[in-house]
Amino acid sequence: MAKKRTFLRAEWRNLLMINYEVDPAILMPYVPPATELDFWQGKALVSMVGFRFLETAVLGIKWPWHTNFDEVNLRFYVRHFDGTQWKRGVVFVSEIVPKPIIATVANTLYHERYRALPMRHSIQAIDAHNQTLQYEWKYKGRWNKLGATVSTALQDMPPDGAEAFIFEHYWGYNKLSEQSTHEYQVEHVSWQIADVHNAFLDADIARLYGSEFVPFLSQPPHSAFYADGSPVSVRIAGKLHT
């Protein structure tokens, strides 16, 4: 089968993923048709993710002032059986970027859940072996924060470990209606990872993500991972129907 047209090319860098176990019931309203929840060792996980978009091009065009920016999202994990194989993918509960036009286009064309808010990030060396990484986004006058201490020593990702479950998802799914789902494909090399310590989330969880997430995102995380990232390509694969 011929590959679909590439919609977006960019570099995704400095990916911090702080992962929380949740009650699967709170995710069910977000699960797109033709997919089901994907569990890690029997646990339903969500991830608070901060990363950098660099050298972004949409349909081959780098739009001025819209090539380099941050994103913070809340996502969870699903899978879809296409008749031959299981495809492991992600679904977004919320996506935050600093550029209103990006949010408008993504929401209008692809039924994403973007909003545009003021954002900033910082990467600061502690010593030769560690650095702090922090993403911030301003909502209702408050700066919300996602951060950690990250090792500067990169290593290959174990193929079947917890990091691979979080990072190695090459499909995305958006619910279009009660019977249809938008599917897209993400292509990139396997990322190198680094050790993470002192991960934290300081955010207005209820107003940003819903009161149902408060008990879970307020607890210590299940795990926290960092990936250096790479160039990526996103292809629009089509629609699924039930």
Secondary structure, DSSP 4 states (H G I P E B T S, - for coil): -PPPPEEEEEEEEEEEEEEEEE-GGGTGGGPPTT-EE--BTTBEEEEEEEEEEEEEEETTB--TT-SSEEEEEEEEEEEEE-SS-EEEEEEEEEEEES-HHHHHHHHHHH---EEE--EEEEEEESSSSEEEEEEEEEETTEEEEEEEEEES--EEPPTTSHHHHHH---EEEEE-SSSEEEEEEEE-PPPEEE-EEEEEEE--HHHHH-GGGHHHHTSPPSEEEEEEEEEEEEEEEEEEE-
